[in-house]
Amino acid sequence: MPNQQQVSAAINRLLAGKIGCLDLHGLLQDTRRTLANLDFAHRHEVQRIESGKADPALRRQIVAGLTERHYKRRQPYIMLIAELQKHTSSATPYELEMAS
């Protein structure tokens, strides 16, 4: 799993011109959409487990495992969103216009 420094370094490389025209706002929207899809799938799975007929203690254990896995899966997207927000808020209007 990448850490905050790795994510920041990757975005800085992108912004430094390693890739042509980069739509930061589009990437931010796509990343938010991916995160929302992960969250939706997690909520659906938790609801399915909680409404099951298994022993309540077993259901709680399964939900705890699913929740832990979910947070590990979503963490890179959270870091990416934070970094993209930082870069989009520091971009000049000209840079934003050129990216669209």
Backbone bond lengths (Angstrom), bond angles and torsions (degrees), N, CA, C in turn:
res aa  C-N    CA-C-N  psi(-1)  N-CA   C-N-CA  omega(-1)  CA-C   N-CA-C  phi
1 M - - - 1.443 - - 1.520 108.53 -
2 P 1.332 117.50 129.44 1.456 119.48 -178.79 1.524 111.53 -71.27
3 N 1.325 115.17 148.66 1.459 118.30 175.71 1.521 108.95 -96.89
4 Q 1.347 115.58 177.36 1.459 120.86 -176.32 1.523 112.06 -59.09
5 Q 1.337 118.24 -39.48 1.460 121.23 -179.72 1.522 111.36 -65.17
6 Q 1.327 117.21 -39.37 1.459 120.14 179.38 1.523 111.12 -66.11
7 V 1.324 116.37 -41.87 1.459 120.44 178.82 1.525 109.73 -63.71
8 S 1.335 116.47 -46.13 1.460 121.00 179.55 1.527 111.17 -60.46
9 A 1.327 116.99 -44.03 1.464 121.00 179.78 1.527 110.79 -63.23
10 A 1.320 117.60 -40.05 1.465 120.84 179.76 1.524 110.71 -64.49
11 I 1.307 116.95 -43.22 1.467 119.64 179.35 1.524 110.60 -67.51
12 N 1.315 117.06 -39.29 1.461 119.48 177.16 1.520 111.57 -61.45
13 R 1.342 117.39 -37.82 1.466 120.24 176.45 1.529 110.55 -63.93
14 L 1.325 116.00 -40.65 1.463 119.35 177.79 1.518 110.92 -62.93
15 L 1.312 115.70 -44.20 1.461 119.98 -178.44 1.520 112.25 -70.25
16 A 1.317 116.90 -23.70 1.467 120.51 -179.33 1.525 111.99 -77.28
17 G 1.320 117.11 -2.12 1.455 119.50 174.46 1.515 114.97 105.55
18 K 1.325 117.73 12.28 1.459 119.23 177.90 1.523 110.59 -67.38
19 I 1.308 115.87 -25.09 1.458 122.06 176.24 1.513 106.15 -125.43
20 G 1.331 116.85 144.46 1.457 121.01 -176.26 1.516 113.00 -56.01
21 C 1.289 116.84 -133.65 1.455 122.84 -177.22 1.524 108.92 -66.49
22 L 1.309 115.69 122.97 1.450 120.67 -176.36 1.523 109.14 -114.29
23 D 1.306 116.68 122.33 1.457 122.20 179.38 1.526 108.05 -91.19
24 L 1.335 116.10 91.20 1.464 120.39 -177.50 1.521 111.78 -63.13
25 H 1.317 116.74 -40.52 1.462 119.39 -180.00 1.531 110.84 -65.61
26 G 1.319 116.62 -40.65 1.462 119.84 177.22 1.520 111.83 -64.00
27 L 1.336 115.85 -41.93 1.461 120.19 177.76 1.523 110.49 -64.20
28 L 1.315 116.57 -39.34 1.456 121.13 177.74 1.524 110.56 -63.58
29 Q 1.314 117.26 -44.92 1.468 120.61 178.07 1.524 111.49 -62.87
30 D 1.325 116.79 -44.00 1.465 120.21 179.22 1.523 111.35 -62.15
31 T 1.324 116.15 -40.40 1.459 120.29 -179.51 1.527 110.54 -67.63
32 R 1.323 116.54 -41.93 1.470 120.01 176.05 1.523 111.05 -61.74
33 R 1.320 116.43 -40.29 1.467 120.58 178.81 1.532 110.84 -63.79
34 T 1.316 116.30 -42.70 1.463 120.29 177.81 1.522 110.65 -61.86
35 L 1.317 116.76 -43.45 1.457 121.15 178.47 1.526 110.68 -63.13
36 A 1.316 117.33 -42.44 1.467 120.60 178.10 1.527 110.90 -62.37
37 N 1.327 117.10 -39.52 1.468 120.53 177.66 1.528 111.38 -64.33
38 L 1.337 116.70 -41.28 1.466 120.16 176.87 1.528 110.81 -62.06
39 D 1.333 116.17 -43.98 1.459 120.67 179.80 1.528 111.45 -63.89
40 F 1.325 116.32 -42.35 1.469 120.48 179.07 1.530 110.79 -62.08
41 A 1.320 116.54 -47.00 1.465 120.64 -179.82 1.528 110.43 -61.48
42 H 1.333 116.68 -39.87 1.466 120.41 179.27 1.531 110.35 -64.20
43 R 1.338 117.05 -47.50 1.470 119.94 179.66 1.524 111.06 -59.77
44 H 1.316 116.40 -41.41 1.465 120.82 179.27 1.532 110.66 -61.64
45 E 1.312 116.51 -46.27 1.468 121.17 -179.01 1.535 110.85 -64.59
46 V 1.330 117.23 -42.05 1.464 120.85 178.53 1.531 110.04 -62.48
47 Q 1.326 117.07 -44.09 1.466 120.24 178.85 1.525 110.90 -61.91
48 R 1.324 115.80 -39.67 1.470 119.83 179.62 1.535 110.54 -63.05
49 I 1.329 116.39 -43.49 1.466 120.70 -179.71 1.530 110.11 -67.63
50 E 1.318 116.92 -45.31 1.465 120.93 -176.84 1.520 112.65 -65.09
51 S 1.324 117.28 -28.39 1.463 119.56 -179.89 1.535 111.81 -89.98
52 G 1.325 116.71 1.22 1.455 120.73 -179.92 1.517 112.79 -73.67
53 K 1.315 115.19 175.15 1.450 121.39 -176.90 1.522 113.33 -99.67
54 A 1.318 116.98 6.28 1.467 120.47 -179.73 1.529 109.94 -68.85
55 D 1.301 114.95 164.52 1.459 122.21 177.42 1.534 109.49 -53.61
56 P 1.334 117.91 134.73 1.477 120.22 -178.39 1.527 113.76 -56.31
57 A 1.312 117.77 -37.68 1.471 119.93 178.94 1.531 110.15 -65.16
58 L 1.314 116.68 -40.48 1.466 120.73 178.18 1.524 110.35 -66.08
59 R 1.333 117.12 -41.29 1.469 120.21 177.86 1.525 111.09 -60.90
60 R 1.335 116.74 -43.25 1.469 119.63 178.39 1.527 110.95 -61.95
61 Q 1.317 116.42 -40.14 1.472 120.75 179.74 1.534 110.53 -65.06
62 I 1.308 116.41 -43.09 1.465 120.67 179.56 1.525 110.39 -64.50
63 V 1.332 116.63 -44.56 1.464 120.94 179.64 1.526 110.23 -62.79
64 A 1.316 117.17 -40.37 1.468 120.34 178.25 1.530 110.38 -61.20
65 G 1.315 117.07 -43.04 1.467 120.76 177.82 1.524 112.12 -64.57
66 L 1.335 115.96 -42.47 1.465 119.95 177.56 1.530 111.16 -62.48
67 T 1.321 116.08 -41.54 1.460 120.41 -179.27 1.526 111.43 -65.72
68 E 1.307 116.41 -41.81 1.472 119.78 177.56 1.527 110.64 -62.25
69 R 1.305 116.71 -45.59 1.473 121.07 178.50 1.532 110.44 -62.44
70 H 1.330 115.84 -40.29 1.462 120.78 -179.68 1.527 110.91 -61.54
71 Y 1.319 117.69 -46.08 1.468 120.04 -179.64 1.525 111.69 -65.28
72 K 1.316 117.44 -35.79 1.469 119.51 176.56 1.527 110.96 -66.89
73 R 1.331 116.90 -38.06 1.463 120.95 179.91 1.511 112.12 -68.86
74 R 1.331 117.22 -36.03 1.456 120.00 -173.98 1.528 113.14 -86.00
75 Q 1.314 117.90 -17.59 1.467 120.88 -175.66 1.533 113.59 -56.85
76 P 1.330 120.39 -44.56 1.477 119.09 178.72 1.536 112.41 -61.38
77 Y 1.333 116.91 -34.48 1.454 120.16 179.05 1.531 110.97 -70.34
78 I 1.323 116.81 -37.80 1.458 121.20 176.82 1.536 109.41 -61.61
79 M 1.321 116.15 -45.75 1.470 119.91 179.51 1.522 110.86 -63.37
80 L 1.318 117.00 -41.19 1.459 120.76 179.93 1.528 110.71 -64.46
81 I 1.318 117.19 -42.92 1.461 120.74 178.63 1.522 110.36 -61.11
82 A 1.322 117.26 -45.66 1.470 120.61 179.61 1.519 110.73 -60.21
83 E 1.302 116.77 -43.29 1.464 120.58 -178.94 1.526 111.07 -68.35
84 L 1.323 117.14 -41.94 1.463 119.91 178.24 1.521 111.16 -64.30
85 Q 1.321 116.58 -40.23 1.461 119.49 177.59 1.527 110.79 -61.92
86 K 1.324 115.57 -40.29 1.466 119.63 178.40 1.530 110.21 -60.98
87 H 1.320 116.83 -43.56 1.460 120.47 -177.39 1.528 112.04 -73.97
88 T 1.331 117.11 -36.48 1.469 117.82 179.45 1.523 110.71 -71.69
89 S 1.326 117.77 -32.00 1.468 118.96 179.27 1.521 111.48 -74.41
90 S 1.336 117.43 -22.31 1.459 119.80 179.76 1.531 112.37 -96.52
91 A 1.327 117.06 -5.36 1.465 119.96 -179.92 1.528 110.00 -74.42
92 T 1.308 115.45 145.61 1.461 120.70 177.49 1.526 109.20 -78.10
93 P 1.321 117.84 157.82 1.480 119.85 177.36 1.536 112.04 -55.91
94 Y 1.334 117.37 -35.78 1.464 120.41 179.01 1.527 110.60 -64.95
95 E 1.333 117.18 -43.78 1.455 120.54 179.42 1.524 110.98 -63.28
96 L 1.330 117.24 -39.81 1.453 120.64 178.73 1.519 110.74 -66.60
97 E 1.339 117.17 -39.49 1.458 120.98 178.72 1.525 110.92 -64.91
98 M 1.318 116.86 -39.90 1.467 121.17 -179.47 1.522 111.14 -69.09
99 A 1.318 118.56 -27.38 1.454 121.43 -178.81 1.510 112.24 -79.05
100 S 1.341 117.37 -18.38 1.470 118.34 -177.35 1.499 112.63 -92.01
